[in-house]
Amino acid sequence: MPDPGHIIVVCTANICRSPMAEGLLAHALAAEDGPLKHLRVVSAGVAARAGERVSENSVAALKKVGIDIAGHRARPLTQEMLDHALLVLCMTESHRSLIELQASPPPPRLHLFREFLPAGASREIADPFGGPLKLYELSRDEMVEAIPSILAQLKTLPLPPAAS
């Protein structure tokens, strides 16, 4: 179980998008000063099979920017994870809707990964599963574009004592 106040990144199977987002966001937080530096990022899937390996193209797309996620193993999203999350970031509206329908209670801070970008920016990150490396790189770049807006949002939240 992650520390209270962790950030959860959610996709479908937890083998493509959310492991990439976890790696990218954790890397960005590690470069921050103050309490953000100590926040933990985890990823999970709404339909994940526990222990499944991360996709090779996800590993390759992040390796190109110096982040190694090869050791990632899929995990299903649980109510316990949601109950202790500071922030839950989904790849698509369907992920958010599924969590809202199935979680009891739903997490108070449930957003899309790209939700904090200025109006007009696309909000969803499409699933690259089974596609060429280029699609995974596009997903990665859409995540990278959103990270500054996520960091800005995190700075507005009350952070748990463990993060300070």
C-alpha positions in Angstrom: 0.0 0.0 0.0 1.4 3.4 -1.0 1.9 6.1 1.7 -1.1 8.2 2.5 -1.3 11.2 0.2 0.1 9.4 -2.9 -0.9 10.2 -6.5 -2.4 7.4 -8.5 -2.3 7.4 -12.3 -5.0 5.1 -13.9 -5.5 3.5 -17.3 -7.1 0.3 -18.4 -4.5 -2.5 -18.0 -1.7 -0.7 -16.3 0.8 -1.8 -18.9 1.1 1.1 -21.4 -0.1 4.6 -20.4 -0.2 4.7 -16.7 3.2 3.2 -16.2 4.6 5.8 -18.5 2.7 8.6 -16.7 3.9 7.2 -13.3 7.5 7.3 -14.4 7.3 10.8 -16.0 5.4 12.3 -13.0 7.7 10.7 -10.4 10.7 12.0 -12.4 9.2 15.5 -12.4 8.4 15.5 -8.7 11.9 14.3 -7.8 13.2 17.5 -9.4 10.9 19.8 -7.3 11.8 21.5 -4.1 9.9 21.2 -0.9 7.0 18.9 -0.1 6.3 17.9 -3.7 9.6 16.2 -3.9 8.4 13.6 -1.4 5.1 12.7 -3.0 4.9 9.1 -4.2 3.4 8.2 -7.6 1.8 4.8 -8.3 -0.1 3.5 -11.2 -3.0 1.0 -11.5 -5.5 -0.2 -14.0 -9.3 -0.5 -13.9 -9.0 -3.8 -15.7 -5.4 -4.8 -14.9 -4.1 -8.4 -14.4 -1.8 -8.3 -11.4 1.9 -8.9 -12.3 1.6 -8.4 -16.1 4.7 -6.9 -17.6 4.8 -3.4 -19.0 4.6 -3.1 -22.8 8.0 -3.1 -24.6 7.1 0.1 -26.5 6.2 1.9 -23.2 9.7 0.9 -21.9 11.3 2.1 -25.2 9.4 5.4 -25.3 10.6 6.3 -21.7 14.1 5.0 -22.2 14.4 7.6 -25.0 14.0 10.3 -22.3 16.2 8.6 -19.7 13.5 6.9 -17.5 13.6 3.2 -16.9 10.2 1.5 -16.2 11.2 -2.0 -17.3 10.6 -3.4 -13.8 7.0 -2.3 -13.7 4.3 -4.9 -13.1 0.6 -4.3 -13.5 -1.7 -3.8 -10.5 -5.5 -3.5 -10.3 -6.9 -0.4 -8.9 -8.4 -1.0 -5.4 -10.7 1.0 -3.1 -7.9 1.1 -0.5 -5.6 2.8 -3.0 -8.4 5.4 -3.8 -9.2 6.0 -0.1 -5.6 7.2 0.6 -4.9 9.1 -2.6 -4.2 12.8 -2.6 -5.0 12.9 -6.3 -6.2 10.4 -8.9 -5.3 11.1 -12.6 -7.1 9.1 -15.4 -6.2 8.8 -19.0 -9.8 9.0 -20.3 -13.3 10.0 -19.3 -14.3 6.3 -19.4 -11.7 5.6 -16.7 -13.0 8.4 -14.5 -16.6 7.3 -15.1 -15.8 3.7 -14.1 -14.2 4.8 -10.9 -17.1 7.1 -10.1 -19.5 4.2 -10.6 -17.6 1.5 -8.8 -15.8 3.3 -6.0 -17.5 3.8 -2.7 -16.8 6.5 -2.0 -15.3 7.9 -5.1 -12.1 9.9 -4.5 -12.7 13.6 -4.0 -9.8 14.6 -6.4 -10.5 12.5 -9.5 -9.3 14.2 -12.7 -7.9 13.5 -16.2 -4.2 13.6 -16.5 -4.5 16.5 -19.1 -7.5 18.3 -17.3 -5.4 21.2 -15.9 -4.1 22.3 -19.4 -5.6 25.5 -20.8 -9.0 25.3 -22.5 -8.8 23.9 -26.0 -6.2 21.3 -25.3 -7.3 17.7 -25.8 -8.1 16.1 -22.4 -7.8 12.4 -23.2 -4.7 10.3 -23.9 -5.5 7.6 -26.4 -4.4 4.0 -25.8 -1.4 3.1 -27.9 -1.7 -0.6 -27.1 -0.6 -2.8 -30.0 0.5 0.2 -32.1 4.0 1.2 -33.3 6.5 3.0 -31.1 5.5 6.3 -32.6 2.1 6.0 -30.9 3.7 5.4 -27.6 5.9 8.4 -28.1 2.9 10.5 -28.9 1.2 9.4 -25.7 4.5 10.1 -23.8 4.7 13.6 -25.3 1.0 14.3 -24.4 1.8 13.4 -20.8 5.0 15.5 -20.7 2.9 18.5 -21.9 0.5 18.1 -19.0 3.0 17.7 -16.2 3.6 21.4 -15.5 -0.1 21.9 -15.1 -0.3 18.9 -12.7 2.6 20.3 -10.6 0.8 23.7 -10.5 -2.4 22.0 -9.3 -0.5 20.0 -6.7 0.9 23.2 -5.3 -2.6 24.4 -4.5 -3.5 21.2 -2.4 -3.0 20.6 1.3 -0.1 18.1 1.3 0.0 15.3 4.0 2.5 15.6 6.8 4.5 12.6 5.4 5.2 14.7 2.3 6.7 17.7 4.1 
